[in-house]
Amino acid sequence: MAMTSGLREGFRRRLWRWRRSPLRRTSDLIEAWLLLAAWLLGVLGGATAGMVAAMAADRGFEEDRSGRRQVVAVLLERVRDVAPTHADVRSNADATVRWTTPDGRMRTGRAAVPAHTPVGTRVQVWTSPRGDLVPQPADRSEAALRSSLLGAGAAVAVGVTVWGSARAARALLDRRRMRQWALEWERADTRQGGAAA
């Protein structure tokens, strides 16, 4: 029971800016509205930005997947004699391959193929609609993970921006209040017989 009353009292203390009081200044009410707006914008704006970013990224990954096609290419060199690619050092290496474009032209280029593959082996490579070699697109689960991470990043960025702006505005209000208090103390001192500024 003591914990419940303690929580209730803490909640009441936090809402002091909203209650009528002769000690409440206009800047206190402005600060209360500012904090409420920051929370709403941070949470709702962040969630909206995150969803929009995730949906846009997902759409981009889907277009990327649909724009690439897998074709059969012939390996033109021994793979073990070439340096491994940065993508997968253990199992893939960069090697020269030959493939046919959609318009029937023969092309050669370098692609990542399984290590220790003999010359003349048919390997799967990915091409663009024009027939250029492109990296393998992200599969659906990887694309979903990337979209989620981009969405979360956008949500956090919006939240941090809104909250940082609210903190800056609050700091300006604090500076203004400090100047007002200094003036009030000066007036009070003058009324009590202190030296005038």
Disulfide bonds with the S-S distance in Angstrom:
none
